[in-house]
Amino acid sequence: MKIFTSEDVELPRQAVVKYLDSISITVCARYLEYIIAERQEEMPDFHDRLAVIYLDMTLAAKRKNDESEFYLGDGAYS
């Protein structure tokens, strides 16, 4: 992650987001958080992408939680 957040070299943010998004949405989210909070990035596309990632991660966690519940047969779910 240091290579993308180094202050010595400014990489094109759009290209970095596209690359990180293809590798891991979690890493991409961390980079977006960094450029928004630390580098005061105001471009709406970056804010929108981070919001979509948060939504996707929330929905994935909910689906995972829903799948882990199972019917006990006595009217209760676990």
A tleap script that builds the chain and sets N, CA, C and O, in Angstrom:
source leaprc.protein.ff14SB
mol = sequence {
  NMET LYS ILE PHE THR SER GLU ASP VAL GLU
  LEU PRO ARG GLN ALA VAL VAL LYS TYR LEU
  ASP SER ILE SER ILE THR VAL CYS ALA ARG
  TYR LEU GLU TYR ILE ILE ALA GLU ARG GLN
  GLU GLU MET PRO ASP PHE HIE ASP ARG LEU
  ALA VAL ILE TYR LEU ASP MET THR LEU ALA
  ALA LYS ARG LYS ASN ASP GLU SER GLU PHE
  TYR LEU GLY ASP GLY ALA TYR CSER
}
set mol.1.N position { 0.823 -1.184 0.000 }
set mol.1.CA position { 0.000 0.000 0.000 }
set mol.1.C position { 0.869 1.250 0.000 }
set mol.1.O position { 0.452 2.296 -0.495 }
set mol.2.N position { 2.076 1.146 0.554 }
set mol.2.CA position { 2.949 2.321 0.624 }
set mol.2.C position { 3.266 2.906 -0.740 }
set mol.2.O position { 3.383 4.123 -0.884 }
set mol.3.N position { 3.405 2.052 -1.738 }
set mol.3.CA position { 3.754 2.548 -3.063 }
set mol.3.C position { 2.665 3.481 -3.608 }
set mol.3.O position { 2.961 4.416 -4.352 }
set mol.4.N position { 1.411 3.225 -3.236 }
set mol.4.CA position { 0.309 4.035 -3.738 }
set mol.4.C position { 0.074 5.290 -2.905 }
set mol.4.O position { -0.583 6.224 -3.362 }
set mol.5.N position { 0.608 5.315 -1.685 }
set mol.5.CA position { 0.373 6.449 -0.794 }
set mol.5.C position { 1.628 7.272 -0.548 }
set mol.5.O position { 1.609 8.190 0.271 }
set mol.6.N position { 2.700 6.966 -1.230 }
set mol.6.CA position { 3.953 7.696 -1.073 }
set mol.6.C position { 3.785 9.158 -1.478 }
set mol.6.O position { 3.111 9.468 -2.460 }
set mol.7.N position { 4.393 10.031 -0.726 }
set mol.7.CA position { 4.343 11.451 -1.061 }
set mol.7.C position { 5.480 11.831 -2.000 }
set mol.7.O position { 5.518 12.954 -2.502 }
set mol.8.N position { 6.417 10.898 -2.246 }
set mol.8.CA position { 7.538 11.168 -3.142 }
set mol.8.C position { 7.097 11.197 -4.608 }
set mol.8.O position { 7.610 11.978 -5.408 }
set mol.9.N position { 6.136 10.331 -4.942 }
set mol.9.CA position { 5.657 10.221 -6.315 }
set mol.9.C position { 4.130 10.256 -6.287 }
set mol.9.O position { 3.495 9.545 -5.508 }
set mol.10.N position { 3.563 11.076 -7.129 }
set mol.10.CA position { 2.099 11.169 -7.231 }
set mol.10.C position { 1.633 10.330 -8.410 }
set mol.10.O position { 1.832 10.715 -9.562 }
set mol.11.N position { 1.018 9.192 -8.136 }
set mol.11.CA position { 0.500 8.325 -9.192 }
set mol.11.C position { -0.893 8.801 -9.603 }
set mol.11.O position { -1.597 9.419 -8.804 }
set mol.12.N position { -1.290 8.520 -10.831 }
set mol.12.CA position { -2.632 8.915 -11.274 }
set mol.12.C position { -3.691 8.138 -10.486 }
set mol.12.O position { -3.779 6.913 -10.579 }
set mol.13.N position { -4.472 8.858 -9.727 }
set mol.13.CA position { -5.401 8.234 -8.780 }
set mol.13.C position { -6.438 7.351 -9.463 }
set mol.13.O position { -6.769 6.282 -8.951 }
set mol.14.N position { -6.946 7.777 -10.593 }
set mol.14.CA position { -7.958 6.982 -11.296 }
set mol.14.C position { -7.391 5.620 -11.691 }
set mol.14.O position { -8.065 4.599 -11.551 }
set mol.15.N position { -6.166 5.605 -12.177 }
set mol.15.CA position { -5.527 4.350 -12.575 }
set mol.15.C position { -5.259 3.462 -11.357 }
set mol.15.O position { -5.416 2.243 -11.424 }
set mol.16.N position { -4.857 4.076 -10.254 }
set mol.16.CA position { -4.595 3.308 -9.027 }
set mol.16.C position { -5.890 2.672 -8.528 }
set mol.16.O position { -5.901 1.499 -8.157 }
set mol.17.N position { -6.975 3.433 -8.518 }
set mol.17.CA position { -8.265 2.903 -8.061 }
set mol.17.C position { -8.692 1.735 -8.952 }
set mol.17.O position { -9.139 0.702 -8.454 }
set mol.18.N position { -8.557 1.900 -10.259 }
set mol.18.CA position { -8.936 0.827 -11.183 }
set mol.18.C position { -8.101 -0.433 -10.931 }
set mol.18.O position { -8.633 -1.543 -10.911 }
set mol.19.N position { -6.803 -0.254 -10.741 }
set mol.19.CA position { -5.918 -1.390 -10.492 }
set mol.19.C position { -6.261 -2.078 -9.172 }
set mol.19.O position { -6.408 -3.299 -9.131 }
set mol.20.N position { -6.387 -1.307 -8.100 }
set mol.20.CA position { -6.681 -1.888 -6.787 }
set mol.20.C position { -8.056 -2.543 -6.765 }
set mol.20.O position { -8.248 -3.567 -6.110 }
set mol.21.N position { -9.005 -1.959 -7.474 }
set mol.21.CA position { -10.349 -2.529 -7.542 }
set mol.21.C position { -10.323 -3.913 -8.182 }
set mol.21.O position { -11.119 -4.781 -7.824 }
set mol.22.N position { -9.407 -4.116 -9.129 }
set mol.22.CA position { -9.306 -5.423 -9.786 }
set mol.22.C position { -8.640 -6.466 -8.889 }
set mol.22.O position { -8.784 -7.667 -9.113 }
set mol.23.N position { -7.916 -6.003 -7.881 }
set mol.23.CA position { -7.213 -6.916 -6.973 }
set mol.23.C position { -8.047 -7.238 -5.746 }
set mol.23.O position { -8.252 -8.402 -5.403 }
set mol.24.N position { -8.534 -6.164 -5.076 }
set mol.24.CA position { -9.257 -6.351 -3.814 }
set mol.24.C position { -10.069 -5.099 -3.504 }
set mol.24.O position { -9.526 -3.995 -3.469 }
set mol.25.N position { -11.375 -5.272 -3.279 }
set mol.25.CA position { -12.180 -4.095 -2.955 }
set mol.25.C position { -11.820 -3.548 -1.577 }
set mol.25.O position { -11.989 -2.357 -1.318 }
set mol.26.N position { -11.329 -4.409 -0.699 }
set mol.26.CA position { -10.924 -3.952 0.627 }
set mol.26.C position { -9.724 -3.021 0.526 }
set mol.26.O position { -9.699 -1.969 1.164 }
set mol.27.N position { -8.738 -3.398 -0.263 }
set mol.27.CA position { -7.559 -2.561 -0.457 }
set mol.27.C position { -7.950 -1.280 -1.194 }
set mol.27.O position { -7.463 -0.197 -0.871 }
set mol.28.N position { -8.824 -1.411 -2.174 }
set mol.28.CA position { -9.294 -0.238 -2.908 }
set mol.28.C position { -9.994 0.732 -1.951 }
set mol.28.O position { -9.781 1.942 -2.031 }
set mol.29.N position { -10.814 0.215 -1.060 }
set mol.29.CA position { -11.503 1.059 -0.078 }
set mol.29.C position { -10.507 1.783 0.813 }
set mol.29.O position { -10.683 2.966 1.107 }
set mol.30.N position { -9.469 1.090 1.243 }
set mol.30.CA position { -8.446 1.728 2.084 }
set mol.30.C position { -7.749 2.861 1.338 }
set mol.30.O position { -7.489 3.917 1.915 }
set mol.31.N position { -7.449 2.649 0.072 }
set mol.31.CA position { -6.814 3.697 -0.726 }
set mol.31.C position { -7.753 4.887 -0.902 }
set mol.31.O position { -7.336 6.036 -0.756 }
set mol.32.N position { -9.018 4.615 -1.215 }
set mol.32.CA position { -9.988 5.692 -1.371 }
set mol.32.C position { -10.154 6.474 -0.067 }
set mol.32.O position { -10.238 7.702 -0.085 }
set mol.33.N position { -10.200 5.772 1.049 }
set mol.33.CA position { -10.282 6.446 2.346 }
set mol.33.C position { -9.078 7.359 2.543 }
set mol.33.O position { -9.210 8.482 3.030 }
set mol.34.N position { -7.912 6.869 2.162 }
set mol.34.CA position { -6.688 7.649 2.298 }
set mol.34.C position { -6.727 8.923 1.449 }
set mol.34.O position { -6.463 10.016 1.951 }
set mol.35.N position { -7.058 8.777 0.154 }
set mol.35.CA position { -7.012 9.973 -0.692 }
set mol.35.C position { -8.114 10.968 -0.333 }
set mol.35.O position { -7.947 12.173 -0.524 }
set mol.36.N position { -9.232 10.474 0.182 }
set mol.36.CA position { -10.316 11.372 0.569 }
set mol.36.C position { -9.996 12.076 1.885 }
set mol.36.O position { -10.150 13.293 1.988 }
set mol.37.N position { -9.556 11.326 2.883 }
set mol.37.CA position { -9.318 11.902 4.215 }
set mol.37.C position { -7.977 12.627 4.324 }
set mol.37.O position { -7.905 13.736 4.854 }
set mol.38.N position { -6.924 11.999 3.823 }
set mol.38.CA position { -5.582 12.548 4.004 }
set mol.38.C position { -5.181 13.542 2.912 }
set mol.38.O position { -4.484 14.521 3.176 }
set mol.39.N position { -5.630 13.276 1.686 }
set mol.39.CA position { -5.222 14.111 0.555 }
set mol.39.C position { -6.330 15.056 0.096 }
set mol.39.O position { -6.193 15.745 -0.914 }
set mol.40.N position { -7.423 15.079 0.847 }
set mol.40.CA position { -8.560 15.959 0.583 }
set mol.40.C position { -9.074 15.879 -0.863 }
set mol.40.O position { -9.377 16.899 -1.481 }
set mol.41.N position { -9.163 14.669 -1.379 }
set mol.41.CA position { -9.685 14.461 -2.734 }
set mol.41.C position { -11.173 14.797 -2.744 }
set mol.41.O position { -11.933 14.311 -1.907 }
set mol.42.N position { -11.577 15.624 -3.687 }
set mol.42.CA position { -12.972 16.065 -3.762 }
set mol.42.C position { -13.717 15.537 -4.981 }
set mol.42.O position { -14.912 15.789 -5.133 }
set mol.43.N position { -13.029 14.812 -5.845 }
set mol.43.CA position { -13.676 14.321 -7.064 }
set mol.43.C position { -14.825 13.375 -6.703 }
set mol.43.O position { -14.613 12.376 -6.017 }
set mol.44.N position { -16.040 13.687 -7.161 }
set mol.44.CA position { -17.205 12.870 -6.791 }
set mol.44.C position { -17.075 11.387 -7.156 }
set mol.44.O position { -17.602 10.532 -6.446 }
set mol.45.N position { -16.387 11.077 -8.242 }
set mol.45.CA position { -16.248 9.676 -8.647 }
set mol.45.C position { -15.598 8.828 -7.557 }
set mol.45.O position { -15.995 7.682 -7.343 }
set mol.46.N position { -14.610 9.379 -6.871 }
set mol.46.CA position { -13.934 8.633 -5.803 }
set mol.46.C position { -14.856 8.454 -4.598 }
set mol.46.O position { -14.897 7.376 -4.004 }
set mol.47.N position { -15.578 9.478 -4.245 }
set mol.47.CA position { -16.522 9.387 -3.124 }
set mol.47.C position { -17.643 8.393 -3.446 }
set mol.47.O position { -18.045 7.593 -2.601 }
set mol.48.N position { -18.129 8.458 -4.666 }
set mol.48.CA position { -19.187 7.537 -5.090 }
set mol.48.C position { -18.697 6.094 -5.081 }
set mol.48.O position { -19.409 5.197 -4.631 }
set mol.49.N position { -17.477 5.867 -5.580 }
set mol.49.CA position { -16.936 4.494 -5.617 }
set mol.49.C position { -16.784 3.950 -4.203 }
set mol.49.O position { -17.085 2.784 -3.951 }
set mol.50.N position { -16.315 4.791 -3.272 }
set mol.50.CA position { -16.169 4.348 -1.885 }
set mol.50.C position { -17.534 4.013 -1.290 }
set mol.50.O position { -17.665 3.024 -0.570 }
set mol.51.N position { -18.535 4.811 -1.575 }
set mol.51.CA position { -19.883 4.538 -1.071 }
set mol.51.C position { -20.406 3.209 -1.612 }
set mol.51.O position { -21.017 2.436 -0.874 }
set mol.52.N position { -20.169 2.940 -2.898 }
set mol.52.CA position { -20.610 1.681 -3.501 }
set mol.52.C position { -19.874 0.502 -2.874 }
set mol.52.O position { -20.479 -0.541 -2.621 }
set mol.53.N position { -18.588 0.654 -2.623 }
set mol.53.CA position { -17.816 -0.417 -1.974 }
set mol.53.C position { -18.377 -0.690 -0.581 }
set mol.53.O position { -18.570 -1.847 -0.209 }
set mol.54.N position { -18.641 0.369 0.193 }
set mol.54.CA position { -19.221 0.182 1.529 }
set mol.54.C position { -20.554 -0.559 1.440 }
set mol.54.O position { -20.813 -1.467 2.230 }
set mol.55.N position { -21.392 -0.179 0.490 }
set mol.55.CA position { -22.683 -0.834 0.320 }
set mol.55.C position { -22.506 -2.303 -0.044 }
set mol.55.O position { -23.167 -3.169 0.530 }
set mol.56.N position { -21.618 -2.589 -0.992 }
set mol.56.CA position { -21.354 -3.981 -1.392 }
set mol.56.C position { -20.843 -4.807 -0.224 }
set mol.56.O position { -21.260 -5.950 -0.040 }
set mol.57.N position { -19.949 -4.238 0.561 }
set mol.57.CA position { -19.385 -4.964 1.708 }
set mol.57.C position { -20.466 -5.223 2.761 }
set mol.57.O position { -20.501 -6.296 3.364 }
set mol.58.N position { -21.338 -4.251 2.979 }
set mol.58.CA position { -22.425 -4.412 3.945 }
set mol.58.C position { -23.399 -5.488 3.499 }
set mol.58.O position { -23.800 -6.339 4.293 }
set mol.59.N position { -23.781 -5.449 2.227 }
set mol.59.CA position { -24.702 -6.456 1.702 }
set mol.59.C position { -24.086 -7.850 1.715 }
set mol.59.O position { -24.780 -8.827 1.998 }
set mol.60.N position { -22.805 -7.955 1.414 }
set mol.60.CA position { -22.120 -9.251 1.447 }
set mol.60.C position { -22.080 -9.803 2.872 }
set mol.60.O position { -22.283 -10.999 3.084 }
set mol.61.N position { -21.820 -8.939 3.841 }
set mol.61.CA position { -21.796 -9.372 5.239 }
set mol.61.C position { -23.181 -9.817 5.679 }
set mol.61.O position { -23.315 -10.802 6.405 }
set mol.62.N position { -24.209 -9.102 5.247 }
set mol.62.CA position { -25.578 -9.478 5.603 }
set mol.62.C position { -25.937 -10.827 4.992 }
set mol.62.O position { -26.524 -11.679 5.659 }
set mol.63.N position { -25.582 -11.020 3.713 }
set mol.63.CA position { -25.864 -12.309 3.062 }
set mol.63.C position { -25.143 -13.438 3.785 }
set mol.63.O position { -25.712 -14.510 3.994 }
set mol.64.N position { -23.913 -13.203 4.162 }
set mol.64.CA position { -23.142 -14.230 4.866 }
set mol.64.C position { -23.804 -14.564 6.195 }
set mol.64.O position { -23.901 -15.734 6.568 }
set mol.65.N position { -24.255 -13.548 6.904 }
set mol.65.CA position { -24.929 -13.755 8.185 }
set mol.65.C position { -26.244 -14.496 7.978 }
set mol.65.O position { -26.572 -15.393 8.753 }
set mol.66.N position { -27.003 -14.134 6.941 }
set mol.66.CA position { -28.269 -14.806 6.649 }
set mol.66.C position { -28.044 -16.274 6.319 }
set mol.66.O position { -28.832 -17.128 6.726 }
set mol.67.N position { -26.982 -16.576 5.587 }
set mol.67.CA position { -26.691 -17.961 5.208 }
set mol.67.C position { -26.245 -18.796 6.396 }
set mol.67.O position { -26.400 -20.017 6.388 }
set mol.68.N position { -25.691 -18.151 7.421 }
set mol.68.CA position { -25.210 -18.908 8.573 }
set mol.68.C position { -26.345 -19.273 9.528 }
set mol.68.O position { -26.167 -20.107 10.416 }
set mol.69.N position { -27.510 -18.652 9.346 }
set mol.69.CA position { -28.657 -19.006 10.165 }
set mol.69.C position { -29.310 -20.250 9.577 }
set mol.69.O position { -29.372 -20.407 8.358 }
set mol.70.N position { -29.784 -21.110 10.420 }
set mol.70.CA position { -30.479 -22.289 9.936 }
set mol.70.C position { -31.655 -22.582 10.860 }
set mol.70.O position { -31.655 -22.194 12.028 }
set mol.71.N position { -32.635 -23.258 10.332 }
set mol.71.CA position { -33.854 -23.560 11.047 }
set mol.71.C position { -33.611 -24.742 11.969 }
set mol.71.O position { -33.102 -25.777 11.539 }
set mol.72.N position { -33.976 -24.589 13.240 }
set mol.72.CA position { -33.771 -25.652 14.219 }
set mol.72.C position { -34.915 -26.656 14.254 }
set mol.72.O position { -34.772 -27.737 14.826 }
set mol.73.N position { -36.044 -26.312 13.651 }
set mol.73.CA position { -37.162 -27.247 13.622 }
set mol.73.C position { -38.137 -27.051 14.773 }
set mol.73.O position { -39.217 -27.641 14.761 }
set mol.74.N position { -37.796 -26.258 15.746 }
set mol.74.CA position { -38.690 -26.008 16.884 }
set mol.74.C position { -39.251 -24.599 16.841 }
set mol.74.O position { -39.651 -24.051 17.868 }
set mol.75.N position { -39.278 -24.011 15.648 }
set mol.75.CA position { -39.784 -22.648 15.501 }
set mol.75.C position { -38.724 -21.594 15.739 }
set mol.75.O position { -39.014 -20.398 15.726 }
set mol.76.N position { -37.501 -22.034 15.956 }
set mol.76.CA position { -36.418 -21.080 16.226 }
set mol.76.C position { -35.350 -21.206 15.149 }
set mol.76.O position { -35.187 -22.239 14.498 }
set mol.77.N position { -34.647 -20.122 15.002 }
set mol.77.CA position { -33.528 -20.094 14.067 }
set mol.77.C position { -32.237 -19.880 14.855 }
set mol.77.O position { -32.229 -19.235 15.903 }
set mol.78.N position { -31.177 -20.420 14.339 }
set mol.78.CA position { -29.880 -20.197 14.973 }
set mol.78.C position { -28.930 -19.627 13.972 }
set mol.78.O position { -27.774 -19.362 14.300 }
savepdb mol mol.pdb
quit
